[in-house]
Amino acid sequence: MSAMARRSPRERAAVTALLALLLAACATTRRPPPPLPGPVPVPPPPADILSIPDAVPRAEPRSAHGNPSFYDALGRRYFVLPSAEGYDERGVASWYGPTFHGGNTSSGEPYDMYGMTAAHKTLPLPSYARVTNLHNGRSVVVRINDRGPFVANRIIDLSYTAAAKLDMLRDGTAMVEVRVITPGAPEVPPAVATTVAPTPRPAPPPPTSPLLYVQTGAFADPSNAGRELARLQAAGLASAFVIPPPEGSQLYRVRIGPIGSVAEFDALAAQLTALGIPDARLVTN
């Protein structure tokens, strides 16, 4: 006699009902999971992108997001500045566009590639800064609301529109000056600046475009500056030199240059890092 036959009528009925439920469940067609949301569609650029106005500095509280005392990215630790006031830096700018459009910035705001915004590694969010292309003199004001760029030798990541107004879309990078604007305070003029033309047209570099150098160190003791110079020249950096202290200073500055392009700056920065000088910075004459 089978095991099923030995069961009581009530047990057999229960087993039969369970089998029926299992068969019904197997026969049910499972609905596929809903598709993941795709990237936000990027609208076409405005007809006259150069006419988009610059950001207008205004007093704002620090963002609730993106302002920790420090954070880690790609194996490095960055410390957020307690204040943006007085910040002035020269280096290489890049830009970011369609891949990030519509995504959240570090401050929690959506990224708009057609807005006048930027990303910076350490300035408080939000901050305002004037960014000047040191090769053509074009200048824009951006609102910094994001973190980055986390690429060697890059100091700021600009929106598509800001990069267009600085005429750096094609090259992807440019030597720039980043100077913070404090809302309500008089703005210090940039090293060199020109107004942006309302319509695209070639703009030759102005005759006052500054020469760019890499500064490897500043020393109160001239013998230390001399040793730094000898070390650089021994490594094949024949364009290294020492600037005596200007009036009101006691520092001997060791510099290399002039530097003619971002590619040249990147190669030099890599060479200096190999020599144990990772924090060399870009300066003007």
HUCORDA-V953321 format. One record per residue. N is the residue number from 1. SS is DSSP state (H for helix, E for strand, C for the rest). D_LAST is the distance of its C-alpha to the last C-alpha in Angstrom with 2 decimals. Layout:
n->N ss->SS d_last->D_LAST
n->N ss->SS d_last->D_LAST
This chain:
n->1 ss->C d_last->103.48
n->2 ss->C d_last->99.80
n->3 ss->H d_last->97.55
n->4 ss->H d_last->97.16
n->5 ss->H d_last->100.95
n->6 ss->H d_last->101.34
n->7 ss->C d_last->99.11
n->8 ss->C d_last->100.72
n->9 ss->H d_last->100.61
n->10 ss->H d_last->98.02
n->11 ss->H d_last->95.73
n->12 ss->H d_last->96.14
n->13 ss->H d_last->95.21
n->14 ss->H d_last->92.08
n->15 ss->H d_last->90.94
n->16 ss->H d_last->91.66
n->17 ss->H d_last->89.62
n->18 ss->H d_last->86.65
n->19 ss->H d_last->86.79
n->20 ss->H d_last->86.87
n->21 ss->H d_last->83.76
n->22 ss->H d_last->81.90
n->23 ss->H d_last->82.91
n->24 ss->H d_last->81.83
n->25 ss->H d_last->78.40
n->26 ss->H d_last->77.92
n->27 ss->H d_last->78.98
n->28 ss->C d_last->76.47
n->29 ss->C d_last->73.45
n->30 ss->C d_last->70.22
n->31 ss->C d_last->67.62
n->32 ss->C d_last->64.20
n->33 ss->C d_last->61.37
n->34 ss->C d_last->59.27
n->35 ss->C d_last->56.25
n->36 ss->C d_last->52.85
n->37 ss->C d_last->50.69
n->38 ss->C d_last->48.44
n->39 ss->C d_last->44.85
n->40 ss->C d_last->44.37
n->41 ss->C d_last->44.57
n->42 ss->C d_last->41.31
n->43 ss->C d_last->41.90
n->44 ss->C d_last->40.57
n->45 ss->C d_last->37.28
n->46 ss->C d_last->37.70
n->47 ss->C d_last->38.32
n->48 ss->C d_last->35.11
n->49 ss->H d_last->32.74
n->50 ss->H d_last->29.89
n->51 ss->H d_last->32.13
n->52 ss->C d_last->32.22
n->53 ss->C d_last->30.85
n->54 ss->C d_last->27.98
n->55 ss->C d_last->29.03
n->56 ss->C d_last->30.01
n->57 ss->C d_last->29.01
n->58 ss->C d_last->32.13
n->59 ss->C d_last->33.27
n->60 ss->C d_last->34.76
n->61 ss->C d_last->36.28
n->62 ss->C d_last->34.86
n->63 ss->C d_last->36.39
n->64 ss->C d_last->39.47
n->65 ss->C d_last->38.16
n->66 ss->C d_last->34.92
n->67 ss->C d_last->34.05
n->68 ss->C d_last->35.51
n->69 ss->C d_last->34.05
n->70 ss->E d_last->33.13
n->71 ss->E d_last->34.04
n->72 ss->E d_last->34.09
n->73 ss->E d_last->33.02
n->74 ss->C d_last->33.34
n->75 ss->C d_last->33.83
n->76 ss->E d_last->30.92
n->77 ss->E d_last->31.15
n->78 ss->E d_last->28.87
n->79 ss->E d_last->29.07
n->80 ss->C d_last->28.92
n->81 ss->C d_last->26.97
n->82 ss->C d_last->29.41
n->83 ss->C d_last->27.31
n->84 ss->C d_last->24.52
n->85 ss->C d_last->23.56
n->86 ss->C d_last->19.99
n->87 ss->C d_last->18.81
n->88 ss->E d_last->15.20
n->89 ss->E d_last->14.01
n->90 ss->E d_last->11.99
n->91 ss->E d_last->13.99
n->92 ss->E d_last->16.72
n->93 ss->E d_last->19.38
n->94 ss->E d_last->22.90
n->95 ss->E d_last->26.01
n->96 ss->C d_last->29.70
n->97 ss->C d_last->32.71
n->98 ss->H d_last->36.46
n->99 ss->H d_last->37.22
n->100 ss->H d_last->36.35
n->101 ss->C d_last->37.56
n->102 ss->C d_last->40.19
n->103 ss->C d_last->39.68
n->104 ss->E d_last->38.99
n->105 ss->C d_last->35.50
n->106 ss->C d_last->35.03
n->107 ss->C d_last->35.83
n->108 ss->C d_last->39.08
n->109 ss->C d_last->38.25
n->110 ss->E d_last->38.82
n->111 ss->C d_last->35.82
n->112 ss->C d_last->35.66
n->113 ss->C d_last->33.44
n->114 ss->C d_last->33.72
n->115 ss->C d_last->32.57
n->116 ss->C d_last->29.10
n->117 ss->E d_last->28.63
n->118 ss->E d_last->26.53
n->119 ss->E d_last->26.89
n->120 ss->C d_last->24.86
n->121 ss->C d_last->25.89
n->122 ss->C d_last->25.75
n->123 ss->C d_last->25.38
n->124 ss->C d_last->28.81
n->125 ss->C d_last->30.83
n->126 ss->C d_last->30.69
n->127 ss->E d_last->27.25
n->128 ss->E d_last->25.41
n->129 ss->E d_last->21.77
n->130 ss->E d_last->19.66
n->131 ss->E d_last->18.13
n->132 ss->E d_last->15.64
n->133 ss->E d_last->15.33
n->134 ss->C d_last->11.71
n->135 ss->C d_last->13.33
n->136 ss->C d_last->15.96
n->137 ss->C d_last->15.13
n->138 ss->E d_last->18.45
n->139 ss->E d_last->18.95
n->140 ss->E d_last->21.99
n->141 ss->E d_last->23.54
n->142 ss->E d_last->25.38
n->143 ss->E d_last->27.89
n->144 ss->E d_last->27.39
n->145 ss->E d_last->30.91
n->146 ss->E d_last->30.78
n->147 ss->C d_last->29.64
n->148 ss->C d_last->27.60
n->149 ss->C d_last->26.14
n->150 ss->C d_last->27.52
n->151 ss->C d_last->25.83
n->152 ss->C d_last->23.47
n->153 ss->C d_last->19.71
n->154 ss->E d_last->20.48
n->155 ss->E d_last->19.60
n->156 ss->E d_last->21.59
n->157 ss->E d_last->24.57
n->158 ss->E d_last->25.09
n->159 ss->C d_last->28.43
n->160 ss->H d_last->29.49
n->161 ss->H d_last->29.20
n->162 ss->H d_last->25.70
n->163 ss->H d_last->24.59
n->164 ss->H d_last->26.55
n->165 ss->H d_last->24.95
n->166 ss->C d_last->21.44
n->167 ss->C d_last->22.93
n->168 ss->C d_last->22.51
n->169 ss->C d_last->26.22
n->170 ss->C d_last->26.77
n->171 ss->C d_last->23.96
n->172 ss->C d_last->24.57
n->173 ss->E d_last->21.00
n->174 ss->E d_last->17.56
n->175 ss->E d_last->13.98
n->176 ss->E d_last->14.00
n->177 ss->E d_last->13.06
n->178 ss->E d_last->16.28
n->179 ss->E d_last->16.93
n->180 ss->E d_last->20.53
n->181 ss->E d_last->22.72
n->182 ss->C d_last->25.48
n->183 ss->C d_last->28.59
n->184 ss->C d_last->29.77
n->185 ss->C d_last->26.64
n->186 ss->C d_last->24.33
n->187 ss->C d_last->21.44
n->188 ss->C d_last->17.88
n->189 ss->C d_last->16.21
n->190 ss->C d_last->13.68
n->191 ss->C d_last->10.10
n->192 ss->C d_last->12.00
n->193 ss->C d_last->15.70
n->194 ss->E d_last->18.82
n->195 ss->C d_last->22.42
n->196 ss->C d_last->24.16
n->197 ss->C d_last->26.92
n->198 ss->C d_last->30.40
n->199 ss->C d_last->31.45
n->200 ss->C d_last->29.75
n->201 ss->C d_last->28.44
n->202 ss->C d_last->25.67
n->203 ss->C d_last->22.42
n->204 ss->C d_last->20.20
n->205 ss->C d_last->16.40
n->206 ss->C d_last->15.44
n->207 ss->C d_last->13.94
n->208 ss->C d_last->11.15
n->209 ss->C d_last->10.06
n->210 ss->C d_last->6.30
n->211 ss->C d_last->5.51
n->212 ss->E d_last->6.37
n->213 ss->E d_last->7.18
n->214 ss->E d_last->10.24
n->215 ss->E d_last->10.70
n->216 ss->E d_last->14.41
n->217 ss->E d_last->15.14
n->218 ss->E d_last->14.88
n->219 ss->E d_last->17.90
n->220 ss->C d_last->19.85
n->221 ss->C d_last->21.83
n->222 ss->H d_last->20.15
n->223 ss->H d_last->22.87
n->224 ss->H d_last->21.86
n->225 ss->H d_last->18.30
n->226 ss->H d_last->20.10
n->227 ss->H d_last->22.38
n->228 ss->H d_last->19.70
n->229 ss->H d_last->18.12
n->230 ss->H d_last->21.67
n->231 ss->H d_last->22.44
n->232 ss->H d_last->19.61
n->233 ss->H d_last->20.49
n->234 ss->H d_last->24.14
n->235 ss->C d_last->23.49
n->236 ss->C d_last->22.31
n->237 ss->C d_last->18.53
n->238 ss->C d_last->18.09
n->239 ss->C d_last->14.34
n->240 ss->E d_last->13.85
n->241 ss->E d_last->12.78
n->242 ss->E d_last->12.72
n->243 ss->E d_last->10.52
n->244 ss->C d_last->13.23
n->245 ss->C d_last->13.64
n->246 ss->C d_last->12.30
n->247 ss->C d_last->15.24
n->248 ss->C d_last->17.05
n->249 ss->C d_last->15.92
n->250 ss->C d_last->17.73
n->251 ss->C d_last->15.58
n->252 ss->E d_last->14.44
n->253 ss->E d_last->11.76
n->254 ss->E d_last->12.51
n->255 ss->E d_last->10.15
n->256 ss->E d_last->11.20
n->257 ss->E d_last->9.99
n->258 ss->C d_last->8.77
n->259 ss->C d_last->11.00
n->260 ss->C d_last->13.09
n->261 ss->C d_last->15.50
n->262 ss->H d_last->17.00
n->263 ss->H d_last->19.59
n->264 ss->H d_last->17.27
n->265 ss->H d_last->15.59
n->266 ss->H d_last->19.19
n->267 ss->H d_last->20.46
n->268 ss->H d_last->17.84
n->269 ss->H d_last->18.47
n->270 ss->H d_last->22.18
n->271 ss->H d_last->21.93
n->272 ss->H d_last->20.15
n->273 ss->H d_last->22.81
n->274 ss->H d_last->25.46
n->275 ss->C d_last->24.14
n->276 ss->C d_last->24.54
n->277 ss->C d_last->20.91
n->278 ss->C d_last->21.32
n->279 ss->C d_last->18.84
n->280 ss->C d_last->15.47
n->281 ss->E d_last->12.97
n->282 ss->E d_last->10.20
n->283 ss->E d_last->6.81
n->284 ss->E d_last->3.77
n->285 ss->C d_last->0.00
